[in-house]
Amino acid sequence: MNDKQINKLEALILKYKQAMQGQVDLEKLTWYATTYHSTAIEGSTLTEGQVYNLLDLDIPAKNKPFTEQQMVIDHQKALVFTLNKAKECTPITETLIKEIGALVVKNTGSSYSTALGAFDSTKGDYRLLNVFAGARRFPDSSKVPVLMKTLVNEINGKIAAAKTFSQQCELAFDVHYRFVSIHPFADGNGRTSRLLMNYILTIFDLPIFYVFKSSRISYIQALERARETDNPAVFYNFMCRQYQKFLEKELKNR
């Protein structure tokens, strides 16, 4: 992320914070939009209006799969839980991450029986099986506990050390990138990684944001390019542009 990009983003955040002062209802709408985009990226076909009706008015979406509606409800509860924990400055631990992961798939997850033992994604258990995304193979399940312990330790150290706006944004994007690259759960890793990103932003009193549904392909490509080149900056730059896009859209609507 170059200085020009960071300076523009920081200026937009200042304007956004000023526009959002005391706007509780607008914050709620942002949370609903975050749930809509995050679940749509993972395959939900509910429209943005259907998500709002489901979450705000408890009106189910007609002719849409029940599991997709449960995905939306689960994500919203996980989002509220995550942001409340961040506002309380709750330290990031493996237990907290497992709680978030469990909430994300509370009504859509499963219990598994594998050669390595049984585990339950609805309880936040780490996977005991290997997972793929297309041609991408994620770390062997035997490596997940150590990778997660290392990640948590490093996150907490970096939270304490991140003093500048640039460092804080980069940490939020880095947590997202590293968590989803570990893929510790059998399901819900993408949604959980974006919640953890917003947890970090909230810790630093920065606005949350979402990856736009319309940017799904570019988002996946940015993740893959970053992994293939071993250059996370590719992903950070993409996320910086998404953050800017979100802020500009919100300010335009105010």
C-alpha positions as CSV (number, residue, x, y, z in Angstrom):
1,M,0.0,0.0,0.0
2,N,1.6,3.2,-1.1
3,D,1.5,6.5,0.8
4,K,-1.0,8.1,-1.6
5,Q,-3.4,5.3,-1.3
6,I,-3.1,5.2,2.5
7,N,-3.5,9.0,2.8
8,K,-6.7,8.9,0.7
9,L,-8.1,6.1,2.7
10,E,-7.4,7.8,6.0
11,A,-9.1,11.0,4.8
12,L,-12.2,9.0,3.7
13,I,-12.4,7.4,7.1
14,L,-12.3,10.7,8.8
15,K,-15.2,11.9,6.7
16,Y,-17.1,8.7,7.2
17,K,-16.7,8.9,11.0
18,Q,-18.1,12.4,11.0
19,A,-21.1,11.4,8.9
20,M,-21.8,8.4,11.1
21,Q,-21.7,10.2,14.5
22,G,-24.8,9.2,16.4
23,Q,-26.3,7.2,13.4
24,V,-27.2,4.0,15.2
25,D,-29.6,2.9,12.5
26,L,-27.0,3.5,9.8
27,E,-24.6,1.3,11.7
28,K,-27.2,-1.5,11.8
29,L,-27.7,-1.2,8.1
30,T,-23.9,-1.5,7.6
31,W,-24.0,-4.7,9.6
32,Y,-26.8,-6.1,7.5
33,A,-24.9,-5.2,4.3
34,T,-21.8,-6.8,5.7
35,T,-23.8,-10.0,6.3
36,Y,-25.3,-9.8,2.8
37,H,-22.0,-9.5,0.9
38,S,-20.1,-12.0,3.0
39,T,-22.7,-14.7,2.7
40,A,-23.3,-13.9,-1.0
41,I,-19.6,-14.5,-1.6
42,E,-20.0,-17.9,-0.1
43,G,-23.0,-18.8,-2.2
44,S,-26.1,-17.4,-0.6
45,T,-28.6,-16.3,-3.3
46,L,-30.7,-14.0,-1.0
47,T,-30.9,-10.5,-2.3
48,E,-29.8,-7.6,-0.2
49,G,-33.5,-6.7,0.4
50,Q,-34.3,-10.3,1.5
51,V,-31.4,-10.2,3.9
52,Y,-32.6,-7.0,5.5
53,N,-36.2,-8.3,5.8
54,L,-34.9,-11.6,7.3
55,L,-32.7,-9.9,9.9
56,D,-34.7,-6.8,10.7
57,L,-38.3,-8.0,10.3
58,D,-37.9,-11.7,10.7
59,I,-39.5,-12.3,7.3
60,P,-38.1,-15.4,5.5
61,A,-37.2,-15.1,1.9
62,K,-39.7,-16.8,-0.4
63,N,-38.4,-19.6,-2.6
64,K,-34.9,-19.5,-1.2
65,P,-33.1,-22.5,0.4
66,F,-33.6,-22.8,4.2
67,T,-29.9,-23.4,4.6
68,E,-29.0,-20.1,2.9
69,Q,-31.3,-18.3,5.3
70,Q,-29.7,-20.0,8.2
71,M,-26.3,-19.0,6.9
72,V,-27.4,-15.4,6.9
73,I,-28.8,-15.6,10.4
74,D,-25.7,-17.3,11.7
75,H,-23.4,-14.7,10.1
76,Q,-25.3,-11.8,11.6
77,K,-25.1,-13.3,15.1
78,A,-21.4,-14.0,14.6
79,L,-20.8,-10.5,13.4
80,V,-22.5,-8.9,16.4
81,F,-20.6,-11.2,18.8
82,T,-17.3,-10.4,17.1
83,L,-17.7,-6.6,17.1
84,N,-18.9,-6.6,20.7
85,K,-15.9,-8.6,21.7
86,A,-13.7,-6.1,19.8
87,K,-15.4,-3.1,21.5
88,E,-14.7,-4.7,24.8
89,C,-11.0,-5.0,23.7
90,T,-11.2,-8.8,24.3
91,P,-7.8,-10.3,23.5
92,I,-7.6,-12.6,20.5
93,T,-7.2,-16.2,21.6
94,E,-7.8,-19.5,19.9
95,T,-10.8,-20.0,22.1
96,L,-12.3,-16.7,20.8
97,I,-11.6,-17.6,17.2
98,K,-13.2,-21.0,17.7
99,E,-16.3,-19.3,19.2
100,I,-16.6,-17.1,16.2
101,G,-16.1,-20.0,13.8
102,A,-18.7,-22.0,15.6
103,L,-21.3,-19.2,15.4
104,V,-20.6,-18.8,11.7
105,V,-21.8,-22.4,11.0
106,K,-24.0,-22.9,14.0
107,N,-27.0,-24.1,11.9
108,T,-25.2,-25.1,8.7
109,G,-22.1,-27.0,10.0
110,S,-21.7,-30.7,10.6
111,S,-20.0,-33.3,12.8
112,Y,-17.4,-35.4,11.0
113,S,-15.9,-38.8,11.6
114,T,-12.5,-39.2,10.0
115,A,-9.5,-41.6,10.3
116,L,-7.9,-39.1,12.6
117,G,-11.0,-38.8,14.9
118,A,-14.3,-37.1,15.2
119,F,-14.8,-33.3,15.2
120,D,-17.8,-30.9,15.0
121,S,-17.6,-27.7,13.0
122,T,-20.6,-26.2,15.0
123,K,-18.4,-26.3,18.1
124,G,-15.5,-24.6,16.5
125,D,-13.3,-27.7,16.3
126,Y,-10.3,-27.5,14.1
127,R,-10.6,-29.8,11.0
128,L,-9.2,-33.3,11.1
129,L,-9.3,-33.7,7.3
130,N,-7.5,-32.0,4.4
131,V,-9.3,-29.4,2.4
132,F,-9.0,-28.0,-1.1
133,A,-10.3,-25.0,-3.1
134,G,-10.0,-25.8,-6.7
135,A,-6.3,-26.7,-7.2
136,R,-5.4,-25.1,-3.9
137,R,-4.5,-27.4,-1.1
138,F,-4.4,-25.9,2.3
139,P,-2.0,-27.0,5.1
140,D,-2.3,-30.6,6.4
141,S,-4.7,-30.8,9.3
142,S,-1.9,-32.0,11.6
143,K,-0.2,-28.6,11.1
144,V,-3.3,-26.5,12.0
145,P,-2.9,-26.3,15.8
146,V,0.7,-25.1,15.6
147,L,-0.1,-22.6,12.8
148,M,-3.0,-21.2,14.7
149,K,-1.1,-20.9,18.0
150,T,1.7,-19.0,16.1
151,L,-0.9,-16.8,14.3
152,V,-2.6,-15.8,17.6
153,N,0.7,-15.0,19.3
154,E,1.8,-12.8,16.5
155,I,-1.5,-11.0,16.1
156,N,-1.5,-9.9,19.8
157,G,2.1,-8.7,19.5
158,K,1.3,-6.8,16.3
159,I,-1.8,-5.2,17.9
160,A,0.3,-3.8,20.6
161,A,2.9,-2.6,18.1
162,A,0.6,-1.1,15.4
163,K,0.6,2.6,16.1
164,T,0.1,4.2,12.6
165,F,-3.0,4.0,10.5
166,S,-1.0,2.1,7.8
167,Q,0.2,-0.5,10.3
168,Q,-3.3,-1.0,11.6
169,C,-4.9,-1.5,8.2
170,E,-2.1,-3.8,7.1
171,L,-2.5,-5.9,10.2
172,A,-6.3,-6.3,9.6
173,F,-5.6,-7.4,6.0
174,D,-2.8,-9.7,7.1
175,V,-5.0,-11.5,9.7
176,H,-7.6,-12.1,7.0
177,Y,-4.9,-13.4,4.6
178,R,-3.1,-15.6,7.0
179,F,-6.2,-17.1,8.6
180,V,-7.9,-18.0,5.4
181,S,-4.5,-19.5,4.1
182,I,-4.4,-21.8,7.1
183,H,-8.1,-22.7,6.7
184,P,-8.4,-24.2,10.2
185,F,-12.1,-25.1,10.0
186,A,-14.0,-27.6,7.7
187,D,-16.3,-24.7,6.7
188,G,-16.8,-21.0,7.2
189,N,-13.2,-20.0,6.9
190,G,-13.8,-17.1,4.5
191,R,-16.6,-15.6,6.6
192,T,-14.5,-16.0,9.7
193,S,-11.5,-14.4,8.2
194,R,-13.5,-11.3,7.2
195,L,-15.0,-11.1,10.7
196,L,-11.5,-11.3,12.2
197,M,-10.4,-8.5,9.8
198,N,-13.3,-6.4,11.1
199,Y,-12.4,-7.3,14.7
200,I,-8.9,-5.8,14.2
201,L,-10.4,-2.6,12.6
202,T,-12.8,-2.2,15.5
203,I,-10.0,-2.7,18.0
204,F,-8.4,0.4,16.4
205,D,-11.6,2.3,16.3
206,L,-11.7,2.1,12.5
207,P,-14.9,1.5,10.4
208,I,-15.7,-2.1,9.4
209,F,-16.2,-2.8,5.7
210,Y,-17.0,-5.7,3.4
211,V,-15.7,-7.2,0.2
212,F,-18.3,-6.5,-2.4
213,K,-20.2,-9.5,-3.8
214,S,-19.5,-8.0,-7.3
215,S,-15.8,-8.2,-6.6
216,R,-15.8,-11.9,-5.7
217,I,-13.8,-13.2,-8.6
218,S,-11.2,-10.4,-8.2
219,Y,-11.0,-11.1,-4.5
220,I,-10.3,-14.8,-5.0
221,Q,-7.7,-13.9,-7.7
222,A,-6.0,-11.5,-5.4
223,L,-5.7,-14.2,-2.7
224,E,-4.3,-16.7,-5.2
225,R,-1.8,-14.2,-6.7
226,A,-0.6,-13.4,-3.2
227,R,-0.1,-17.1,-2.4
228,E,1.5,-17.9,-5.8
229,T,4.0,-15.1,-5.6
230,D,4.4,-15.2,-1.8
231,N,3.6,-11.5,-1.8
232,P,0.8,-10.6,0.5
233,A,1.0,-7.0,-0.6
234,V,-1.0,-8.0,-3.7
235,F,-3.9,-8.9,-1.4
236,Y,-3.4,-5.9,0.9
237,N,-3.6,-3.5,-2.1
238,F,-6.8,-5.2,-3.3
239,M,-8.4,-4.9,0.2
240,C,-7.3,-1.3,0.4
241,R,-9.2,-0.6,-2.8
242,Q,-12.3,-2.4,-1.5
243,Y,-12.2,-0.4,1.8
244,Q,-12.0,2.8,-0.3
245,K,-14.9,1.6,-2.5
246,F,-17.0,0.9,0.6
247,L,-16.3,4.3,2.1
248,E,-17.0,6.2,-1.1
249,K,-20.3,4.3,-1.6
250,E,-21.4,5.1,2.0
251,L,-20.5,8.8,1.8
252,K,-22.3,9.1,-1.5
253,N,-25.5,7.8,0.1
254,R,-25.3,10.1,3.1
